[in-house]
Amino acid sequence: MPSTSTPQVHEATTSKGSALRVITYAGAIIAFLIGSGFATGQEILQYFTSYGYAGVFGTGALVLLLMSYVAVEFFVVGQARKFEKPSKIFHYYCGKYLGTFFDYFSVLFVFLSFTVMVAGAGAVFEEHYGLSNYVGGVGLAIVVGLSVWFGLKNLVDVIGKIGPLIVVVAVGLGLLGILRNPSGIAEGQALLPTLELTQASTNWFMSGLSYVGFCMLWLAAFLTALGKSARNRKEAVAGALSGATVFSLACVIVGLGLLANITRVGGTEIPMLVLATDISPILAAGISVMILAGIYTTAVPLLWTVSSRFYADKTPGFKYLTVILAIAGTIIGLMLPFSQMVNLVYVINGYVGILLLVLMLAKTVLRLVRRQPV
């Protein structure tokens, strides 16, 4: 008698495989965005918390909306177009000349972002472990360089699994910061005008645009390459939306946790470790490892993105360039304090990213109006 369960079994297996891929894609996005800036709390402090309620909720909502759009667009276009070189995504949105500008500019920015990761690792080792920042910076560069050496497949496998765990830990720490001092949020809001905090922009709205802007320059080539591996559009959209949503909500929760303890974390290099230390030194030790993992999960795709712009994965040129970039990034990243690196590199490049956002929106609107395929 013929089996009638085979189609159902196949459908269930296919559905399970698709769900796992969506989770992997979402995890890759989250892990890519959780670098030294987010994991240490410095990025959230400058872009969200320093503006109070308006920054935490206003910037959070803006980031959720725009980051979801950006992630879906890059994924869907990557899945549909399957560019030979992921950097061609800039030509798709911006045309030949501006596309070329963004192509090369993004490579420079992504490399500079890698230097920020080096600075972050150095700050953790110096502020928490009492060691030279050179130990953390050089150590990170070595580990990241070895990881990139193995190419994109290994990259996705690694960061797709580590990312969600780091989000859970970061959000948990933010919640503990709120619960331990629930009245601190309102108190922090009232105290903000009296504190001299480094801010990403003159107001929360421009801060949000700048935040999305620099994240876009990170994500463009990386998500386009990931989108190429998606089996269908549904997987691409689901993975992009899931990753962007979870990341944005994590920013809001961590932002509130920092606001509730603003007198403790304001002006520090590693705000998240200050929160963790106030709870328990043992917890702080564990969080320091998580922060370093967060830095690692962003530093790997950043370095890969630059090397892959010039050479294919696993080729001799790709490997040699990766080593050279890791060395150069270490030297630059250890020149300035971590907080200054975040403010200088991310903010300046964020404004350039806003132009890319405008061009993307225009392209999307025209495509929809003319009912053109991706």
N, C-alpha and C positions, 0 to 999 in steps of 0.2 A: 504494500500500500504506500503511495507517495507521501512524503512528509509535507505537512502544511505549515510547519513552524519556521522553515528556512527563511522566507521573506521577512518575518517578524524579527528573527534573530539577526539577520543581516542589517535590518533597519535600526535595531537597538544598538548594534555594534558601531554602525556608521554614526549614529547620533552621539554615542559616547565619545568616539574619536573626535567628532566635530567640537563637542563641548570642551574636551581637553585642549584642543588647539586654540579655542577662544580664550581659555584661561591662560594658556602660555603666552598668547599675544598680549593680553591685558597685563600679565605679569611683567613682560618685557618692557612695555611702556612705563609702568610704574617704577620698575627698577632703574630704567634709564633716567627718569626724572629725579629719582631720589639719590642725589649725589652728595657731595660734601655740604653744599648749601642747605638742602632740606634736612638731611640727617643730623647735622649739627644744630639746626635751628636758626642759623645766621641768616639764611635766605628768607625764611618765614618772618623773622624779626624785622628785616628791612622792608619787605614788600607787603606784609599784612599787618602784623601786630603794632608797628610803630604808628599806624593811623587809627588805632582804636577800633571801635565797633564798625565804623565805615570801612576800614581796611580789611578786617577779618571777614565781614559778611558781604560787603560790596565788592571788594576785590575777589573774594571767594566765588561769588555768583558769576562775576565776569569771566574769571578763569574757567569755571565749569562750562559755561556756554561756549566760549571761544576755543578752549582746548578740545572739547568734544568735536566741534566742527573741524578743527585742524587735523586731529587724529583720524577721523573718518575719511576726510579728503585724501590725505596722504596714503592711507591704507587702500582705499577704493581705487584711486588712480594707479597705484603700484600694482594692484591685482589685475586691473584691466589692461594697462599699457605694457607691463612687464619690460620696462626699460633695461637695455643692456647695461647701462650705468645709472645707478640710482640718482646721481646728481642731475640727470636730465629732467627731473621733476621741476627744477627752477625754470628751465626753458619752456616747459609746458604752461606754467602760470605767467611768466614774465616776458616771453619772447626771446629773441636771439641775444640782444645786447644786454638788457637788464638781467636776463637769465644767466648770462656768462658772469656778470658782476656778482650776483648772488651765489653762484657756484663757487667762485674763488673766495668771496668774502666769508661764506659759511665754513669753508675749510679752515680759514684763519681763525674764525671765532671758535670753532669746535676744538682746534688745537689749544687756543687760549683757555677754553673751558677745562681742558685736561690739566693745564697748569694750576687752575683753581682747585682741582681735586688733589693735586700734589700738596698745595698749601694747606688744604683741609686736613689731610693725613698728618702733615707736619705739626699742625696746631693741636691735634688730639694727643700726639705723643708728647708734645712739650707741656701743654696745660694739664693733662690728666696723669700722664705717666712720669712727668718730670724728666723726660729725656730730650735730647736735642731734636729740633724739628727736622734735621737732616736724616735722622733715623727713620722717621715716618715717611718723609717725602721720597727718599731713595728706595725704601722698602716697597712702597706702593708702586713705584715705577717698575721695579723688577717683576713683581707679581703680575701686574697688568700687562707688561710687555710679553711675558710668557703666555698669558691667556690669549692675547690677540694673535699670537704666533699660530694658533690652531684654527683660526678662521671663523666664519659666521655661524656655522651650524653649532659648534661648541659654545659660541657666544650666547646664542639664543637659549640653548639648553641650560646654561648656568644662570643667567640673569632672570629667566622666566620663573625659576623656582625660588630664588633668593628674594626677589622683589616683594611679593605679598607678605612674607614673614617680617620684613623690615617695616612695612606699612603698619602691620598689627602692633609691633613693638612701639613705633613712633606714636601711633594713635593712643595706645595704652598709657604711654608716658604723659601725653597731653591731657588725657582724662584724669590721671592721678594728680596732675598739677592743678586741675580745676577742682576736683573733689576735696583735696587737702586744704584748699583756700577758696571756697566758692564766692565769698564776698570780695575776693581779690580782683575779680574781673571789673566790677564797678569802681573799686578803688584805683585800679590801674588806669582805667579810662579817665578818671579825674586827675590823676598824677601826670599823664602823658605830656601836657603842655609845659610842665616844669622840668622835664627830662630832656637831655640832649642825646637823642637817638639818631643813628644814621638811617636815612630814608632813601628809598629807591627813586623817588620823584617828589614833585611839589604837592601832589594830591593822590588820593587812593585810586582814582580812575586811570590816570596816566601810569601809575604804578602797575595796575592790572594789565594794561595794554603792553607795557614794557616786559612784564613777566611772561606773558604769552609770546611776545616777540622773540625773546631769547630762547625760549623753549622750542619754538618753531624751527629756529636755525639748527638746533640740536636734532630735532626729530625728522626733518625733511628726508634726508637720504636714508636714514636708518629705517623709518617706517615704510618708505617706498620699497626698500629691499624686502622687508618682512611681508608687505602686501603682495609682492610677487609670489611668495610661497603659499599664500592663502588659496584654498581650492575653489572658493566661490565668494561672491560679494557679501553674502549673509555672514559668513565667518569673519570677514574683514571688518564689517560694520560693528558686529557684536563685540569683537575684541577691542576695537578702538574706543567705543562708547564705555565699555566696562572699565578699561584702564584709565581713561580721562576722568570718569565720575569718581572712582575710588580715590584717585590722587587728589582731586579738588576737595573732596570732603575731608581727606586727611589734613590738607593745608589749613582748613577752617578749625578743626579740632586742636591741632598743634598750636595754631595762632592764638586760640583762646587760652590754652594752657600757659603759654608764654605771657599773655596779658595779665593773667591772674597772679603772676609772679614777676611782674615787670621790674620791680625794684631790685630783685635778685639777679635777673638775667640781662638787664639793660647794660650795654657796654662790655659784655663778656664776649670772648671769641667762640666758645662752645656752649650756648645757652642750654641745650638739651642735657648736657652732662651736669650742669648746675642743678637742674630739676632732679635728675637722678641721684645726685650726691645728697641733696636735702632729704631724700626718702631713705636711701641706704647706700653706704659705700660699696657693698657687694653688688647691689643693683647697678650702680654706676659703672662698676668694672664690666658687667655684662653688656650694658648699653654702649660702652666705649667700643666693644667688639662689634656690636650692631652698626654703629656709626661708620666704623672702618669698612664693614661689609657694604654699607650703603654707598660709600665713596667708591669702592671697588666696582660695584655694579653699574655705576655711571661712567667711571674712567675707562672701563674696557670698551664699550661701544664708541666712546668718543675717540679713542686712539685708533680703533678699527676703521671708523668713518674716514679719518684723514688718510690713513695708509691705503685704504681701498679706493680712494679717489684717484690714485696714481698707478696702482698695481692690483692685479687680481689676487684673491686669497691664495695663500700657501706658496706663491711664487717666490723665488729668491729675492727679487726686488721688494716685494711686500714685506718680507721678514727683515731685510736690512734697514728699510725705511722705518719700520716700527721701532727698531732699536735706537736709531738716530733720534726719532721724535721723542721717545721716552727719556733719553738723556737731556735733550734740549728743554723739554717740558719740566724736568726736575730742576734744572738751573734757574729757569724763569720763575717757577712756582715758589721757590724758596727765597725770592728777593724781597717780597713785601708781606706784611701781616695778612692773615687769612681774610679778615673782615674787609680790608681795603681791596683785596683782590676780587672779592664778591661784588663790591660796589662798583669798582672800576670796569671790570670785564662784562659783567651781566647787564648793568644798566645801560652803558653806551651801546652795546650790541642789541639790546632790547629795542631801542628806538629804531634801529635799522630794520629789525624784524617786523616792526609795525607796518613799514612800507610793503613788505612781502605779504602781510595779512590783508592789506587793502587790495593788492593785486589778485590775491587768491579769491577774495570775496567777489570781485568784479568778474573774474573768470567763471566762477560758479553760477552767478546770477545770469550771465550771458548764455551759459550752457543750458540752464533751465528754461530761460525765455525762448531760446531757439530750439529747445527739445533735442539737443545734440547728445550723442552718447559720450561717455567718459573717454 
